[in-house]
Amino acid sequence: MDVSQAVAERRSIRAFSNEPVATETLTELLVKASRAPSGGNVQPWRIFLVNGERMQDFRSHLSEWTEPETPAYRVYPEGLKEPYRSSRFKCGEDMYALLGISRDDKPARYARLAENFDCFGAPAAIFCYFDRQMGPPQWSDLGMFLQTFMLLATEAGIDTCAQEAWAAREKCVSAFLDPADELRLFCGVAIGYRDTSAPVNRLVTDREPASVWLEVV
Ligand SMILES: Cc1cc2nc3c(=O)[nH]c(=O)nc-3n(C[C@H](O)[C@H](O)[C@H](O)COP(=O)(O)O)c2cc1C
């Protein structure tokens, strides 16, 4: 598989089979992904890999955790402008349409969102942390790492879904992972093999035409 093919084929997968992925395979992909560029070669990513039995322990931890928390950061800006707002809206509506969930069926929508907090049934996950000292340029470096990892996973036939949703559960996740105090959570990534029968995995998101975001000057 060449890079163009990996870029074209990677999609967010939101229902996984229980087929396991070897820790060695995932470690290898993560090490390869660390060739991702970062400003000044700071390499701000700090990754926690949860797999196999530890994933079961993690799920037990999640089910036992009752402490309410406020999100570690706001995922989208307040009053998200157009055309960003419509892009976000359409992606959600296309997903709910595939699942046959209507706009006013709030319980079904919440239940779907809550699947984030089961990593969509994935057998493995990574949690991507960085030092509190870091600012927006280093957040973007984390994005470099994540996309590199996700493309390498695609090449290896492994599916992923990045998950900022975990910003709403940073305390809970950190109570399990026990990161150093100076680390904060950016996001998780659910990892495994897609459930080919799940309608949600048929979602192919749109992209804006280049005329929206490209100016050749
Ligand atoms: C940093 C990041 C965080 C994301 N967080 C979530 C999330 O919490 N839950 C979710 O279902 N999808 C999440 N996504 C997936 C996006 O919704 C998805 O990438 C976008 O709709 C484009 O679809 P595609 O990945 O299938 O191309 C996230 C993606 C990125 C890059």
Ligand as a Chemical Component Dictionary entry (heavy atoms), coordinates in Angstrom:
data_LIG
# 
_chem_comp.id                   LIG 
_chem_comp.type                 NON-POLYMER 
_chem_comp.pdbx_formal_charge   0 
_chem_comp.three_letter_code    LIG 
# 
loop_
_chem_comp_atom.comp_id 
_chem_comp_atom.atom_id 
_chem_comp_atom.alt_atom_id 
_chem_comp_atom.type_symbol 
_chem_comp_atom.charge 
_chem_comp_atom.model_Cartn_x 
_chem_comp_atom.model_Cartn_y 
_chem_comp_atom.model_Cartn_z 
_chem_comp_atom.pdbx_ordinal 
LIG C1  C1  C 0 -8.268  14.627 16.975 1  
LIG C2  C2  C 0 -9.542  13.935 16.592 2  
LIG C3  C3  C 0 -10.480 13.640 17.563 3  
LIG C4  C4  C 0 -11.669 12.971 17.237 4  
LIG N1  N1  N 0 -12.554 12.655 18.223 5  
LIG C5  C5  C 0 -13.642 11.884 17.950 6  
LIG C6  C6  C 0 -14.496 11.424 18.986 7  
LIG O1  O1  O 0 -14.325 11.736 20.159 8  
LIG N2  N2  N 0 -15.518 10.607 18.650 9  
LIG C7  C7  C 0 -15.761 10.217 17.351 10 
LIG O2  O2  O 0 -16.719 9.453  17.110 11 
LIG N3  N3  N 0 -14.965 10.658 16.332 12 
LIG C8  C8  C 0 -13.913 11.454 16.612 13 
LIG N4  N4  N 0 -13.066 11.863 15.602 14 
LIG C9  C9  C 0 -13.300 11.405 14.242 15 
LIG C10 C10 C 0 -13.832 12.525 13.335 16 
LIG O3  O3  O 0 -15.203 12.700 13.565 17 
LIG C11 C11 C 0 -13.532 12.102 11.891 18 
LIG O4  O4  O 0 -12.136 12.089 11.703 19 
LIG C12 C12 C 0 -14.159 13.051 10.854 20 
LIG O5  O5  O 0 -15.553 13.022 10.937 21 
LIG C13 C13 C 0 -13.723 12.649 9.441  22 
LIG O6  O6  O 0 -14.075 11.307 9.179  23 
LIG P1  P1  P 0 -13.011 10.188 8.818  24 
LIG O7  O7  O 0 -12.035 10.088 9.962  25 
LIG O8  O8  O 0 -13.824 8.909  8.666  26 
LIG O9  O9  O 0 -12.329 10.592 7.558  27 
LIG C14 C14 C 0 -11.909 12.576 15.899 28 
LIG C15 C15 C 0 -10.945 12.898 14.923 29 
LIG C16 C16 C 0 -9.800  13.568 15.254 30 
LIG C17 C17 C 0 -8.790  13.880 14.184 31 
# 
loop_
_chem_comp_bond.comp_id 
_chem_comp_bond.atom_id_1 
_chem_comp_bond.atom_id_2 
_chem_comp_bond.value_order 
_chem_comp_bond.pdbx_ordinal 
LIG C1  C2  SING 1  
LIG C2  C3  SING 2  
LIG C2  C16 DOUB 3  
LIG C3  C4  DOUB 4  
LIG C4  N1  SING 5  
LIG C4  C14 SING 6  
LIG N1  C5  DOUB 7  
LIG C5  C6  SING 8  
LIG C5  C8  SING 9  
LIG C6  O1  DOUB 10 
LIG C6  N2  SING 11 
LIG N2  C7  SING 12 
LIG C7  O2  DOUB 13 
LIG C7  N3  SING 14 
LIG N3  C8  DOUB 15 
LIG C8  N4  SING 16 
LIG N4  C9  SING 17 
LIG N4  C14 SING 18 
LIG C9  C10 SING 19 
LIG C10 O3  SING 20 
LIG C10 C11 SING 21 
LIG C11 O4  SING 22 
LIG C11 C12 SING 23 
LIG C12 O5  SING 24 
LIG C12 C13 SING 25 
LIG C13 O6  SING 26 
LIG O6  P1  SING 27 
LIG P1  O7  DOUB 28 
LIG P1  O8  SING 29 
LIG P1  O9  SING 30 
LIG C14 C15 DOUB 31 
LIG C15 C16 SING 32 
LIG C16 C17 SING 33 
# 
